[in-house]
């Protein structure tokens, strides 16, 4: 990764789904970033987002390597 790496939204789902997918990506050394507006809103005292709308981001250059992981995840989860 360099200073110009760009994050892309890779998957949106529940926090449990995101955490499971993150573990799968971590096993093949793909870093990820979670955006959870619902939890952030609760922590700050406001409501924001929905619990089923947690977003997982990865670096754009990792997309090709991560897609087979996502496809297997979806198949295993019945999504």
C-alpha positions, 0 to 999 in steps of 0.5 A: 500500500502506498500513500495514494491507496484508495478504499472501496466498499467491499461488503455491507451487512450485519456486524456479525457477517462483517466480523466473519468476513474480516477474519477470512480476509485477515487470514490472507493478509488483506487489511480492512476497515469497518464503518458502523454508523449505528454503533458510532451514533449510539456511542455519541448519544445519537441514533444513526444508521441501521444495525444491518448496514455495517460496511466493510472497506478494503484497498482497491488493489486487494479487490481481485485477491479478495473476491474469491473470499467474498464469493465463498463467504456468500455461498457459506452464509446462503447470501 
